[in-house]
């Protein structure tokens, strides 16, 4: 037989997630702040509700652990909208770190190396990690040290932007190194170029 008054302790009471607003405020007395930030002093909850109701506003409990608890008179719909807007804006500013992959050959032309270097710098400046890999085939494994030296050169050229997250080492048929953004480096746009081919801008 179903008892309508029986409450299953395993069920979550949805009212627990509701904000402490208006009639849901159980405290008898409140320290009330009005919609303009002015202190109205300690009032009975009933009196505070009356003042808010006359203004077409709500009362929200903002500091329930204070003695007495602190409540604000406000437009809760507008307040909730502003809070959600701030959360959305904060999420937009958060950067989710990705791992970008850069592949090279151990016999790489200098121009191609500078292109890879510039791409790596951009990824790091954007706050992403980079995984740099050099694949070796057959007899190329005899030159694994050259591949490691190339990756170490890249790390050295990027030392202003990166810290080594994983040292260059052999993994399967490739040499792998992972670089992470330097947490102390402020993002800025710097163009890496071959100084031997660059013209003097003052000319």
N, C-alpha and C positions, 0 to 999 in steps of 0.2 A: 504493500500500500504506500502510495506516495504522500509524503508529508510536505505541504507547501512551505512550512516554517523551517524545514530541515536544510542546513547549509553544509554542503560537501566541503570539507577542509582542503580537498585537493583542487578545487576549482578556484581560479583567480577572480577576485572581486574586481570588476572593471572600475568601480568607484574609487579604488585606491589610486588610480592613475589620473583622476580628475584633479584640476588645480584647486587649492584652498580658496574658494571664491564665494563671496556673498553668503547665502544661507548655509553653505557647507562649512563655514568657519564656526567652530564649536566653542572657542574661547569666549568668556563673558566680558572681558575688558581688552582693549587694544590701544596701543600708541599709534595714533592716526596721522598720516601725512596726506595732505590734499593733492589735487591734480597739478598744482603749481609748485609743489615741493615745500609748502608751508606746514609747520608743525601745528596740529590742532590739539595736541595734548592727549591725555588718557581719557578715552570715552568708552561707554558700554558698547558692545557690538551692535546692539539694537539701535542705539543713537547714531553710530557710524553708518549703519545701513540706511537709516532714514536720510542722513545728509547726502549720501551718495545717490540714493534714489531720487531725491529732489533735483539733482543735477543730471539725472539720466545716465549716471556712471555706475561703476562697480567698485567693490572692495576686494583687494587681493592681499592675502597674507604673504608678506615677503621675508619676514624673519620670525618664524614660529618658535625658535628657541630663546628669544629674548624675553626679558621679564619687565613689563608685560610684552607679549608678542607685538611686532610692528606690522601694520597694514597700510596699504596705499589706496587712495581713491584714484581711479583711472578708468579709461575706456579700454576694457579688457580685449575687445576685438582688435582695436588699433595696436594695443600693446603686443598681442600675440603675433600680429602681422609683422611688426617691426622686429620682434625676436627671430621669427622665421627668416626674415630678409637678411639679418645679420649672419645667421647660420649658413644660408646659401652663399653669401659673399665670402665667408671664411672658407667654405669648401672650394670655391673657385680659386682662391689664392693658394690652396694646398697643392703641392706638386707631388704626384705619385712617381716615385723613382722607377725608371725602366732600365733595362740592361740592353744597350745598343751593341751590335756586333760589327766589328771591323775586321775584314780579312785582308791579308797581305801575302805576298810571295817573298821568300828570303832574298831573291834577286830582284829587287824593286828599283825602278828608275827613280832618280832624285825628285823629279817633278811629281810622279805618282805618290812618292812618300810624303811630300809636302801637302798634297791634297788630302791624304789620309790623316795627316797631322792636324790639318785645319778642321776636318770633320770631327775628329776626336775632341778637339778643344771646344767645339760648339756643343757637343753632347754633354761634356763635363760642365760647361758654363750654364747649361739648361738644368743641371742637377741630376743628370743620369749617369749611371755606371757605364763603363764600356768593357766589352770582352774582345780582346784582340787575339786573333788566331792566325797562325802560319801553318798551312798544310804541307807536309813533306811526303814525297812519293819515292818509293824504291831507294835508289842510291842517294837521294837527297838527305836521307837520315844521317849520312856521313857528315853533313854540314849543319847538324842540329845546333851546334854552338854558335854558328853564324846567325841562325834564326833567333836564338836567345839574346844574342848581342843586339840584334835589330830591335827587339821588343824592349830591351833595357834602354836603348837609345831613345825610343819613343817615350818611355816613362820619364827619362831625364829631360827631354824637350817639353814635357807637359808638367814638370814638377811644380810649376806655379799654379796649376789648375787641379792637380790630382794627387792622390796618395795611392800607393800600391795596396790593393785589397788582396791580391793573390799573385805571388811571384811567378815569373815566366818559368814554365816547366813542361815536360813532354806529357801529353795525355793522348793515348792512342796513336793516331797518325798525325797529330798536330802538336804545335807548341802553343800553349794558352797562357795569357796573362789578363788579369782583371784589374782595372783602375776605377777608383771611386772619386767623386768630387771632393776637393779640398773643402772641409766644412768652414774653414776660416777665410776662404776666398770669396770676396764679394763679386757677384756676377757682373761682368762687363764684356763689352764686345771688343775684342782685340783681333786684328787680322794677322795671321801668320803667313809670311811670304818669304820667298827666296830673296835674301838681301842682295845676292849677286846680280839678280835680274831686275830688281826694283829701281825705279828712277827716283832721284832726289826730288821730293815734292816742292822744295824751295826754288828749284830751277825754273 
